[in-house]
Amino acid sequence: METIISFLQTMPNTVLIGVGIAFRLWIGMRRFNRRGIGGLQHFGNYFVGLATLFIEFLVKWTANILIVWGLYRMLSY
C-alpha cells in the first residue's frame, strides 16, 4: 500500500487528473454501449450485472479521488 501511495505522490498533478478523467470516460462509454433500445442496461444474468456494476462503481470512485487529489495538489502549491 505504501508503494502505491508513494508512486501516486510522485506523479504529476496533470497525470492524476488525466487518468481520473480517462477512467470516468471509459466507464461512461461502457455504460452507454450496454444500453438497449429502451435505454436500460442489459446483462446476461443477474450476477454478471451485479459484479459489473460493483466494479464500475469502484473504478468511478477511484477516478473521482484521483481527480480531486490532483486538483488539491495543484491548488495547494
PyMOL Python script that loads the backbone (N, CA, C, O; Angstrom):
from pymol import cmd

cmd.read_pdbstr("""\
ATOM      1  N   MET A   1       0.821  -1.190   0.000  1.00  0.00           N
ATOM      2  CA  MET A   1       0.000   0.000   0.000  1.00  0.00           C
ATOM      3  C   MET A   1       0.866   1.253   0.000  1.00  0.00           C
ATOM      4  O   MET A   1       0.551   2.246  -0.657  1.00  0.00           O
ATOM      5  N   GLU A   2       1.975   1.187   0.760  1.00  0.00           N
ATOM      6  CA  GLU A   2       2.866   2.345   0.803  1.00  0.00           C
ATOM      7  C   GLU A   2       3.494   2.598  -0.560  1.00  0.00           C
ATOM      8  O   GLU A   2       3.773   3.743  -0.913  1.00  0.00           O
ATOM      9  N   THR A   3       3.716   1.538  -1.323  1.00  0.00           N
ATOM     10  CA  THR A   3       4.302   1.688  -2.646  1.00  0.00           C
ATOM     11  C   THR A   3       3.353   2.422  -3.580  1.00  0.00           C
ATOM     12  O   THR A   3       3.783   3.271  -4.359  1.00  0.00           O
ATOM     13  N   ILE A   4       2.065   2.101  -3.509  1.00  0.00           N
ATOM     14  CA  ILE A   4       1.070   2.766  -4.356  1.00  0.00           C
ATOM     15  C   ILE A   4       0.969   4.241  -3.991  1.00  0.00           C
ATOM     16  O   ILE A   4       0.916   5.098  -4.874  1.00  0.00           O
ATOM     17  N   ILE A   5       0.941   4.542  -2.696  1.00  0.00           N
ATOM     18  CA  ILE A   5       0.836   5.934  -2.253  1.00  0.00           C
ATOM     19  C   ILE A   5       2.073   6.721  -2.654  1.00  0.00           C
ATOM     20  O   ILE A   5       1.956   7.851  -3.130  1.00  0.00           O
ATOM     21  N   SER A   6       3.260   6.144  -2.470  1.00  0.00           N
ATOM     22  CA  SER A   6       4.480   6.857  -2.867  1.00  0.00           C
ATOM     23  C   SER A   6       4.537   7.045  -4.379  1.00  0.00           C
ATOM     24  O   SER A   6       5.022   8.069  -4.860  1.00  0.00           O
ATOM     25  N   PHE A   7       4.044   6.059  -5.129  1.00  0.00           N
ATOM     26  CA  PHE A   7       4.004   6.204  -6.587  1.00  0.00           C
ATOM     27  C   PHE A   7       3.059   7.324  -6.994  1.00  0.00           C
ATOM     28  O   PHE A   7       3.389   8.124  -7.869  1.00  0.00           O
ATOM     29  N   LEU A   8       1.882   7.391  -6.367  1.00  0.00           N
ATOM     30  CA  LEU A   8       0.919   8.438  -6.703  1.00  0.00           C
ATOM     31  C   LEU A   8       1.411   9.818  -6.287  1.00  0.00           C
ATOM     32  O   LEU A   8       1.082  10.812  -6.934  1.00  0.00           O
ATOM     33  N   GLN A   9       2.194   9.892  -5.215  1.00  0.00           N
ATOM     34  CA  GLN A   9       2.708  11.183  -4.775  1.00  0.00           C
ATOM     35  C   GLN A   9       3.775  11.721  -5.713  1.00  0.00           C
ATOM     36  O   GLN A   9       3.975  12.934  -5.784  1.00  0.00           O
ATOM     37  N   THR A  10       4.464  10.846  -6.433  1.00  0.00           N
ATOM     38  CA  THR A  10       5.490  11.309  -7.360  1.00  0.00           C
ATOM     39  C   THR A  10       4.924  11.633  -8.742  1.00  0.00           C
ATOM     40  O   THR A  10       5.612  12.246  -9.558  1.00  0.00           O
ATOM     41  N   MET A  11       3.691  11.235  -9.015  1.00  0.00           N
ATOM     42  CA  MET A  11       3.084  11.524 -10.318  1.00  0.00           C
ATOM     43  C   MET A  11       2.729  13.002 -10.416  1.00  0.00           C
ATOM     44  O   MET A  11       2.313  13.606  -9.427  1.00  0.00           O
ATOM     45  N   PRO A  12       2.889  13.586 -11.595  1.00  0.00           N
ATOM     46  CA  PRO A  12       2.466  14.981 -11.766  1.00  0.00           C
ATOM     47  C   PRO A  12       0.951  15.124 -11.610  1.00  0.00           C
ATOM     48  O   PRO A  12       0.195  14.177 -11.829  1.00  0.00           O
ATOM     49  N   ASN A  13       0.530  16.325 -11.230  1.00  0.00           N
ATOM     50  CA  ASN A  13      -0.896  16.583 -10.998  1.00  0.00           C
ATOM     51  C   ASN A  13      -1.726  16.364 -12.252  1.00  0.00           C
ATOM     52  O   ASN A  13      -2.827  15.818 -12.186  1.00  0.00           O
ATOM     53  N   THR A  14      -1.205  16.783 -13.382  1.00  0.00           N
ATOM     54  CA  THR A  14      -1.976  16.655 -14.623  1.00  0.00           C
ATOM     55  C   THR A  14      -2.184  15.190 -14.996  1.00  0.00           C
ATOM     56  O   THR A  14      -3.207  14.835 -15.583  1.00  0.00           O
ATOM     57  N   VAL A  15      -1.219  14.343 -14.658  1.00  0.00           N
ATOM     58  CA  VAL A  15      -1.373  12.915 -14.947  1.00  0.00           C
ATOM     59  C   VAL A  15      -2.466  12.319 -14.067  1.00  0.00           C
ATOM     60  O   VAL A  15      -3.278  11.525 -14.541  1.00  0.00           O
ATOM     61  N   LEU A  16      -2.493  12.699 -12.784  1.00  0.00           N
ATOM     62  CA  LEU A  16      -3.546  12.224 -11.892  1.00  0.00           C
ATOM     63  C   LEU A  16      -4.925  12.621 -12.414  1.00  0.00           C
ATOM     64  O   LEU A  16      -5.839  11.798 -12.463  1.00  0.00           O
ATOM     65  N   ILE A  17      -5.065  13.867 -12.795  1.00  0.00           N
ATOM     66  CA  ILE A  17      -6.348  14.354 -13.300  1.00  0.00           C
ATOM     67  C   ILE A  17      -6.684  13.662 -14.624  1.00  0.00           C
ATOM     68  O   ILE A  17      -7.831  13.274 -14.845  1.00  0.00           O
ATOM     69  N   GLY A  18      -5.696  13.506 -15.500  1.00  0.00           N
ATOM     70  CA  GLY A  18      -5.924  12.852 -16.790  1.00  0.00           C
ATOM     71  C   GLY A  18      -6.339  11.395 -16.645  1.00  0.00           C
ATOM     72  O   GLY A  18      -7.229  10.930 -17.357  1.00  0.00           O
ATOM     73  N   VAL A  19      -5.703  10.674 -15.731  1.00  0.00           N
ATOM     74  CA  VAL A  19      -6.063   9.268 -15.503  1.00  0.00           C
ATOM     75  C   VAL A  19      -7.471   9.185 -14.925  1.00  0.00           C
ATOM     76  O   VAL A  19      -8.249   8.310 -15.306  1.00  0.00           O
ATOM     77  N   GLY A  20      -7.800  10.088 -14.009  1.00  0.00           N
ATOM     78  CA  GLY A  20      -9.145  10.110 -13.443  1.00  0.00           C
ATOM     79  C   GLY A  20     -10.210  10.373 -14.495  1.00  0.00           C
ATOM     80  O   GLY A  20     -11.248   9.710 -14.513  1.00  0.00           O
ATOM     81  N   ILE A  21      -9.960  11.328 -15.361  1.00  0.00           N
ATOM     82  CA  ILE A  21     -10.920  11.641 -16.424  1.00  0.00           C
ATOM     83  C   ILE A  21     -11.013  10.477 -17.415  1.00  0.00           C
ATOM     84  O   ILE A  21     -12.096  10.168 -17.910  1.00  0.00           O
ATOM     85  N   ALA A  22      -9.870   9.827 -17.706  1.00  0.00           N
ATOM     86  CA  ALA A  22      -9.891   8.682 -18.623  1.00  0.00           C
ATOM     87  C   ALA A  22     -10.716   7.540 -18.040  1.00  0.00           C
ATOM     88  O   ALA A  22     -11.472   6.895 -18.767  1.00  0.00           O
ATOM     89  N   PHE A  23     -10.583   7.279 -16.739  1.00  0.00           N
ATOM     90  CA  PHE A  23     -11.411   6.249 -16.093  1.00  0.00           C
ATOM     91  C   PHE A  23     -12.887   6.601 -16.185  1.00  0.00           C
ATOM     92  O   PHE A  23     -13.708   5.738 -16.495  1.00  0.00           O
ATOM     93  N   ARG A  24     -13.239   7.865 -15.919  1.00  0.00           N
ATOM     94  CA  ARG A  24     -14.642   8.273 -15.981  1.00  0.00           C
ATOM     95  C   ARG A  24     -15.199   8.114 -17.399  1.00  0.00           C
ATOM     96  O   ARG A  24     -16.328   7.656 -17.573  1.00  0.00           O
ATOM     97  N   LEU A  25     -14.411   8.491 -18.412  1.00  0.00           N
ATOM     98  CA  LEU A  25     -14.858   8.339 -19.794  1.00  0.00           C
ATOM     99  C   LEU A  25     -15.014   6.873 -20.173  1.00  0.00           C
ATOM    100  O   LEU A  25     -15.961   6.514 -20.874  1.00  0.00           O
ATOM    101  N   TRP A  26     -14.100   6.022 -19.721  1.00  0.00           N
ATOM    102  CA  TRP A  26     -14.159   4.603 -20.023  1.00  0.00           C
ATOM    103  C   TRP A  26     -15.415   3.965 -19.430  1.00  0.00           C
ATOM    104  O   TRP A  26     -16.094   3.188 -20.100  1.00  0.00           O
ATOM    105  N   ILE A  27     -15.722   4.293 -18.173  1.00  0.00           N
ATOM    106  CA  ILE A  27     -16.923   3.759 -17.528  1.00  0.00           C
ATOM    107  C   ILE A  27     -18.173   4.274 -18.228  1.00  0.00           C
ATOM    108  O   ILE A  27     -19.108   3.510 -18.469  1.00  0.00           O
ATOM    109  N   GLY A  28     -18.199   5.557 -18.555  1.00  0.00           N
ATOM    110  CA  GLY A  28     -19.348   6.121 -19.249  1.00  0.00           C
ATOM    111  C   GLY A  28     -19.576   5.495 -20.608  1.00  0.00           C
ATOM    112  O   GLY A  28     -20.719   5.254 -20.998  1.00  0.00           O
ATOM    113  N   MET A  29     -18.496   5.228 -21.335  1.00  0.00           N
ATOM    114  CA  MET A  29     -18.617   4.608 -22.652  1.00  0.00           C
ATOM    115  C   MET A  29     -19.142   3.178 -22.528  1.00  0.00           C
ATOM    116  O   MET A  29     -19.968   2.750 -23.334  1.00  0.00           O
ATOM    117  N   ARG A  30     -18.667   2.436 -21.523  1.00  0.00           N
ATOM    118  CA  ARG A  30     -19.159   1.074 -21.319  1.00  0.00           C
ATOM    119  C   ARG A  30     -20.645   1.079 -20.979  1.00  0.00           C
ATOM    120  O   ARG A  30     -21.401   0.247 -21.482  1.00  0.00           O
ATOM    121  N   ARG A  31     -21.066   2.008 -20.128  1.00  0.00           N
ATOM    122  CA  ARG A  31     -22.485   2.077 -19.767  1.00  0.00           C
ATOM    123  C   ARG A  31     -23.340   2.469 -20.961  1.00  0.00           C
ATOM    124  O   ARG A  31     -24.434   1.934 -21.145  1.00  0.00           O
ATOM    125  N   PHE A  32     -22.855   3.395 -21.769  1.00  0.00           N
ATOM    126  CA  PHE A  32     -23.605   3.830 -22.939  1.00  0.00           C
ATOM    127  C   PHE A  32     -23.763   2.701 -23.952  1.00  0.00           C
ATOM    128  O   PHE A  32     -24.844   2.512 -24.507  1.00  0.00           O
ATOM    129  N   ASN A  33     -22.694   1.956 -24.192  1.00  0.00           N
ATOM    130  CA  ASN A  33     -22.729   0.878 -25.178  1.00  0.00           C
ATOM    131  C   ASN A  33     -23.561  -0.316 -24.723  1.00  0.00           C
ATOM    132  O   ASN A  33     -23.940  -1.144 -25.551  1.00  0.00           O
ATOM    133  N   ARG A  34     -23.852  -0.423 -23.435  1.00  0.00           N
ATOM    134  CA  ARG A  34     -24.612  -1.546 -22.912  1.00  0.00           C
ATOM    135  C   ARG A  34     -26.122  -1.297 -22.965  1.00  0.00           C
ATOM    136  O   ARG A  34     -26.903  -2.209 -22.692  1.00  0.00           O
ATOM    137  N   ARG A  35     -26.538  -0.096 -23.307  1.00  0.00           N
ATOM    138  CA  ARG A  35     -27.959   0.232 -23.303  1.00  0.00           C
ATOM    139  C   ARG A  35     -28.671  -0.325 -24.524  1.00  0.00           C
ATOM    140  O   ARG A  35     -28.121  -0.383 -25.624  1.00  0.00           O
ATOM    141  N   GLY A  36     -29.910  -0.729 -24.292  1.00  0.00           N
ATOM    142  CA  GLY A  36     -30.739  -1.237 -25.377  1.00  0.00           C
ATOM    143  C   GLY A  36     -31.635  -0.135 -25.929  1.00  0.00           C
ATOM    144  O   GLY A  36     -31.419   1.048 -25.666  1.00  0.00           O
ATOM    145  N   ILE A  37     -32.625  -0.533 -26.685  1.00  0.00           N
ATOM    146  CA  ILE A  37     -33.498   0.429 -27.351  1.00  0.00           C
ATOM    147  C   ILE A  37     -34.351   1.212 -26.347  1.00  0.00           C
ATOM    148  O   ILE A  37     -34.734   2.351 -26.614  1.00  0.00           O
ATOM    149  N   GLY A  38     -34.647   0.606 -25.197  1.00  0.00           N
ATOM    150  CA  GLY A  38     -35.448   1.299 -24.188  1.00  0.00           C
ATOM    151  C   GLY A  38     -34.637   2.167 -23.250  1.00  0.00           C
ATOM    152  O   GLY A  38     -35.210   2.858 -22.407  1.00  0.00           O
ATOM    153  N   GLY A  39     -33.304   2.152 -23.374  1.00  0.00           N
ATOM    154  CA  GLY A  39     -32.446   2.958 -22.524  1.00  0.00           C
ATOM    155  C   GLY A  39     -31.971   2.255 -21.263  1.00  0.00           C
ATOM    156  O   GLY A  39     -31.254   2.850 -20.459  1.00  0.00           O
ATOM    157  N   LEU A  40     -32.363   0.990 -21.078  1.00  0.00           N
ATOM    158  CA  LEU A  40     -31.940   0.239 -19.902  1.00  0.00           C
ATOM    159  C   LEU A  40     -30.684  -0.567 -20.221  1.00  0.00           C
ATOM    160  O   LEU A  40     -30.441  -0.933 -21.371  1.00  0.00           O
ATOM    161  N   GLN A  41     -29.887  -0.838 -19.180  1.00  0.00           N
ATOM    162  CA  GLN A  41     -28.690  -1.641 -19.361  1.00  0.00           C
ATOM    163  C   GLN A  41     -29.065  -3.123 -19.396  1.00  0.00           C
ATOM    164  O   GLN A  41     -29.926  -3.571 -18.639  1.00  0.00           O
ATOM    165  N   HIS A  42     -28.416  -3.872 -20.275  1.00  0.00           N
ATOM    166  CA  HIS A  42     -28.720  -5.289 -20.441  1.00  0.00           C
ATOM    167  C   HIS A  42     -27.519  -6.136 -20.033  1.00  0.00           C
ATOM    168  O   HIS A  42     -26.387  -5.866 -20.434  1.00  0.00           O
ATOM    169  N   PHE A  43     -27.782  -7.160 -19.234  1.00  0.00           N
ATOM    170  CA  PHE A  43     -26.757  -8.104 -18.800  1.00  0.00           C
ATOM    171  C   PHE A  43     -27.222  -9.520 -19.101  1.00  0.00           C
ATOM    172  O   PHE A  43     -28.416  -9.778 -19.256  1.00  0.00           O
ATOM    173  N   GLY A  44     -26.251 -10.443 -19.182  1.00  0.00           N
ATOM    174  CA  GLY A  44     -26.575 -11.838 -19.455  1.00  0.00           C
ATOM    175  C   GLY A  44     -27.356 -12.488 -18.320  1.00  0.00           C
ATOM    176  O   GLY A  44     -28.308 -13.232 -18.557  1.00  0.00           O
ATOM    177  N   ASN A  45     -26.947 -12.201 -17.082  1.00  0.00           N
ATOM    178  CA  ASN A  45     -27.687 -12.686 -15.927  1.00  0.00           C
ATOM    179  C   ASN A  45     -27.476 -11.719 -14.759  1.00  0.00           C
ATOM    180  O   ASN A  45     -26.733 -10.745 -14.876  1.00  0.00           O
ATOM    181  N   TYR A  46     -28.122 -11.993 -13.664  1.00  0.00           N
ATOM    182  CA  TYR A  46     -28.131 -11.070 -12.530  1.00  0.00           C
ATOM    183  C   TYR A  46     -26.744 -10.902 -11.925  1.00  0.00           C
ATOM    184  O   TYR A  46     -26.329  -9.779 -11.636  1.00  0.00           O
ATOM    185  N   PHE A  47     -26.020 -12.005 -11.729  1.00  0.00           N
ATOM    186  CA  PHE A  47     -24.738 -11.927 -11.041  1.00  0.00           C
ATOM    187  C   PHE A  47     -23.668 -11.228 -11.878  1.00  0.00           C
ATOM    188  O   PHE A  47     -22.809 -10.535 -11.333  1.00  0.00           O
ATOM    189  N   VAL A  48     -23.717 -11.401 -13.176  1.00  0.00           N
ATOM    190  CA  VAL A  48     -22.800 -10.674 -14.054  1.00  0.00           C
ATOM    191  C   VAL A  48     -23.096  -9.182 -13.975  1.00  0.00           C
ATOM    192  O   VAL A  48     -22.174  -8.369 -13.903  1.00  0.00           O
ATOM    193  N   GLY A  49     -24.357  -8.822 -13.989  1.00  0.00           N
ATOM    194  CA  GLY A  49     -24.735  -7.425 -13.863  1.00  0.00           C
ATOM    195  C   GLY A  49     -24.328  -6.837 -12.529  1.00  0.00           C
ATOM    196  O   GLY A  49     -23.837  -5.710 -12.468  1.00  0.00           O
ATOM    197  N   LEU A  50     -24.528  -7.590 -11.459  1.00  0.00           N
ATOM    198  CA  LEU A  50     -24.166  -7.125 -10.126  1.00  0.00           C
ATOM    199  C   LEU A  50     -22.661  -6.919 -10.004  1.00  0.00           C
ATOM    200  O   LEU A  50     -22.212  -5.900  -9.479  1.00  0.00           O
ATOM    201  N   ALA A  51     -21.883  -7.881 -10.485  1.00  0.00           N
ATOM    202  CA  ALA A  51     -20.422  -7.759 -10.415  1.00  0.00           C
ATOM    203  C   ALA A  51     -19.919  -6.609 -11.286  1.00  0.00           C
ATOM    204  O   ALA A  51     -19.035  -5.859 -10.874  1.00  0.00           O
ATOM    205  N   THR A  52     -20.478  -6.469 -12.485  1.00  0.00           N
ATOM    206  CA  THR A  52     -20.062  -5.406 -13.390  1.00  0.00           C
ATOM    207  C   THR A  52     -20.346  -4.039 -12.794  1.00  0.00           C
ATOM    208  O   THR A  52     -19.482  -3.163 -12.811  1.00  0.00           O
ATOM    209  N   LEU A  53     -21.548  -3.850 -12.268  1.00  0.00           N
ATOM    210  CA  LEU A  53     -21.892  -2.557 -11.681  1.00  0.00           C
ATOM    211  C   LEU A  53     -21.053  -2.251 -10.449  1.00  0.00           C
ATOM    212  O   LEU A  53     -20.703  -1.092 -10.221  1.00  0.00           O
ATOM    213  N   PHE A  54     -20.720  -3.263  -9.646  1.00  0.00           N
ATOM    214  CA  PHE A  54     -19.895  -3.040  -8.461  1.00  0.00           C
ATOM    215  C   PHE A  54     -18.479  -2.632  -8.857  1.00  0.00           C
ATOM    216  O   PHE A  54     -17.919  -1.708  -8.267  1.00  0.00           O
ATOM    217  N   ILE A  55     -17.892  -3.307  -9.846  1.00  0.00           N
ATOM    218  CA  ILE A  55     -16.544  -2.960 -10.292  1.00  0.00           C
ATOM    219  C   ILE A  55     -16.532  -1.566 -10.907  1.00  0.00           C
ATOM    220  O   ILE A  55     -15.604  -0.792 -10.673  1.00  0.00           O
ATOM    221  N   GLU A  56     -17.555  -1.241 -11.689  1.00  0.00           N
ATOM    222  CA  GLU A  56     -17.630   0.100 -12.268  1.00  0.00           C
ATOM    223  C   GLU A  56     -17.802   1.162 -11.185  1.00  0.00           C
ATOM    224  O   GLU A  56     -17.270   2.266 -11.307  1.00  0.00           O
ATOM    225  N   PHE A  57     -18.540   0.835 -10.134  1.00  0.00           N
ATOM    226  CA  PHE A  57     -18.701   1.751  -9.010  1.00  0.00           C
ATOM    227  C   PHE A  57     -17.352   2.038  -8.349  1.00  0.00           C
ATOM    228  O   PHE A  57     -17.036   3.189  -8.048  1.00  0.00           O
ATOM    229  N   LEU A  58     -16.556   0.983  -8.125  1.00  0.00           N
ATOM    230  CA  LEU A  58     -15.243   1.164  -7.505  1.00  0.00           C
ATOM    231  C   LEU A  58     -14.299   1.981  -8.394  1.00  0.00           C
ATOM    232  O   LEU A  58     -13.584   2.856  -7.907  1.00  0.00           O
ATOM    233  N   VAL A  59     -14.302   1.692  -9.694  1.00  0.00           N
ATOM    234  CA  VAL A  59     -13.429   2.425 -10.620  1.00  0.00           C
ATOM    235  C   VAL A  59     -13.863   3.884 -10.705  1.00  0.00           C
ATOM    236  O   VAL A  59     -13.017   4.774 -10.786  1.00  0.00           O
ATOM    237  N   LYS A  60     -15.165   4.139 -10.686  1.00  0.00           N
ATOM    238  CA  LYS A  60     -15.662   5.511 -10.759  1.00  0.00           C
ATOM    239  C   LYS A  60     -15.234   6.308  -9.526  1.00  0.00           C
ATOM    240  O   LYS A  60     -14.827   7.464  -9.647  1.00  0.00           O
ATOM    241  N   TRP A  61     -15.322   5.698  -8.342  1.00  0.00           N
ATOM    242  CA  TRP A  61     -14.896   6.400  -7.131  1.00  0.00           C
ATOM    243  C   TRP A  61     -13.388   6.577  -7.076  1.00  0.00           C
ATOM    244  O   TRP A  61     -12.901   7.578  -6.550  1.00  0.00           O
ATOM    245  N   THR A  62     -12.647   5.624  -7.608  1.00  0.00           N
ATOM    246  CA  THR A  62     -11.198   5.785  -7.697  1.00  0.00           C
ATOM    247  C   THR A  62     -10.852   6.950  -8.618  1.00  0.00           C
ATOM    248  O   THR A  62      -9.947   7.731  -8.324  1.00  0.00           O
ATOM    249  N   ALA A  63     -11.567   7.065  -9.726  1.00  0.00           N
ATOM    250  CA  ALA A  63     -11.350   8.177 -10.646  1.00  0.00           C
ATOM    251  C   ALA A  63     -11.683   9.505  -9.979  1.00  0.00           C
ATOM    252  O   ALA A  63     -10.949  10.480 -10.141  1.00  0.00           O
ATOM    253  N   ASN A  64     -12.778   9.553  -9.232  1.00  0.00           N
ATOM    254  CA  ASN A  64     -13.134  10.786  -8.535  1.00  0.00           C
ATOM    255  C   ASN A  64     -12.052  11.183  -7.538  1.00  0.00           C
ATOM    256  O   ASN A  64     -11.704  12.360  -7.438  1.00  0.00           O
ATOM    257  N   ILE A  65     -11.520  10.214  -6.803  1.00  0.00           N
ATOM    258  CA  ILE A  65     -10.469  10.501  -5.824  1.00  0.00           C
ATOM    259  C   ILE A  65      -9.211  11.002  -6.518  1.00  0.00           C
ATOM    260  O   ILE A  65      -8.574  11.938  -6.035  1.00  0.00           O
ATOM    261  N   LEU A  66      -8.840  10.393  -7.646  1.00  0.00           N
ATOM    262  CA  LEU A  66      -7.661  10.848  -8.383  1.00  0.00           C
ATOM    263  C   LEU A  66      -7.837  12.276  -8.885  1.00  0.00           C
ATOM    264  O   LEU A  66      -6.903  13.075  -8.812  1.00  0.00           O
ATOM    265  N   ILE A  67      -9.014  12.603  -9.392  1.00  0.00           N
ATOM    266  CA  ILE A  67      -9.263  13.955  -9.900  1.00  0.00           C
ATOM    267  C   ILE A  67      -9.198  14.965  -8.766  1.00  0.00           C
ATOM    268  O   ILE A  67      -8.550  16.003  -8.899  1.00  0.00           O
ATOM    269  N   VAL A  68      -9.857  14.675  -7.659  1.00  0.00           N
ATOM    270  CA  VAL A  68      -9.866  15.615  -6.532  1.00  0.00           C
ATOM    271  C   VAL A  68      -8.470  15.757  -5.941  1.00  0.00           C
ATOM    272  O   VAL A  68      -8.056  16.865  -5.600  1.00  0.00           O
ATOM    273  N   TRP A  69      -7.734  14.645  -5.815  1.00  0.00           N
ATOM    274  CA  TRP A  69      -6.393  14.698  -5.275  1.00  0.00           C
ATOM    275  C   TRP A  69      -5.468  15.513  -6.182  1.00  0.00           C
ATOM    276  O   TRP A  69      -4.667  16.310  -5.694  1.00  0.00           O
ATOM    277  N   GLY A  70      -5.577  15.318  -7.485  1.00  0.00           N
ATOM    278  CA  GLY A  70      -4.770  16.099  -8.424  1.00  0.00           C
ATOM    279  C   GLY A  70      -5.096  17.575  -8.369  1.00  0.00           C
ATOM    280  O   GLY A  70      -4.193  18.411  -8.401  1.00  0.00           O
ATOM    281  N   LEU A  71      -6.387  17.911  -8.287  1.00  0.00           N
ATOM    282  CA  LEU A  71      -6.776  19.326  -8.190  1.00  0.00           C
ATOM    283  C   LEU A  71      -6.314  19.942  -6.871  1.00  0.00           C
ATOM    284  O   LEU A  71      -5.870  21.090  -6.841  1.00  0.00           O
ATOM    285  N   TYR A  72      -6.419  19.180  -5.783  1.00  0.00           N
ATOM    286  CA  TYR A  72      -5.970  19.683  -4.477  1.00  0.00           C
ATOM    287  C   TYR A  72      -4.478  19.954  -4.478  1.00  0.00           C
ATOM    288  O   TYR A  72      -4.023  20.992  -3.995  1.00  0.00           O
ATOM    289  N   ARG A  73      -3.710  19.001  -5.031  1.00  0.00           N
ATOM    290  CA  ARG A  73      -2.254  19.214  -5.094  1.00  0.00           C
ATOM    291  C   ARG A  73      -1.894  20.370  -5.991  1.00  0.00           C
ATOM    292  O   ARG A  73      -0.938  21.096  -5.720  1.00  0.00           O
ATOM    293  N   MET A  74      -2.658  20.553  -7.073  1.00  0.00           N
ATOM    294  CA  MET A  74      -2.373  21.639  -8.000  1.00  0.00           C
ATOM    295  C   MET A  74      -2.654  22.993  -7.351  1.00  0.00           C
ATOM    296  O   MET A  74      -1.902  23.947  -7.549  1.00  0.00           O
ATOM    297  N   LEU A  75      -3.726  23.075  -6.585  1.00  0.00           N
ATOM    298  CA  LEU A  75      -4.109  24.345  -5.964  1.00  0.00           C
ATOM    299  C   LEU A  75      -3.343  24.643  -4.685  1.00  0.00           C
ATOM    300  O   LEU A  75      -3.290  25.797  -4.259  1.00  0.00           O
ATOM    301  N   SER A  76      -2.745  23.625  -4.059  1.00  0.00           N
ATOM    302  CA  SER A  76      -2.065  23.865  -2.789  1.00  0.00           C
ATOM    303  C   SER A  76      -0.635  24.373  -2.983  1.00  0.00           C
ATOM    304  O   SER A  76      -0.016  24.825  -2.020  1.00  0.00           O
ATOM    305  N   TYR A  77      -0.089  24.309  -4.218  1.00  0.00           N
ATOM    306  CA  TYR A  77       1.274  24.805  -4.438  1.00  0.00           C
ATOM    307  C   TYR A  77       1.294  26.270  -4.657  1.00  0.00           C
ATOM    308  O   TYR A  77       2.361  26.850  -4.858  1.00  0.00           O
TER     309      TYR A  77
END
""", "prot")
cmd.dss("prot")
cmd.show_as("cartoon", "prot")
cmd.util.cbc("prot")
cmd.orient("prot")
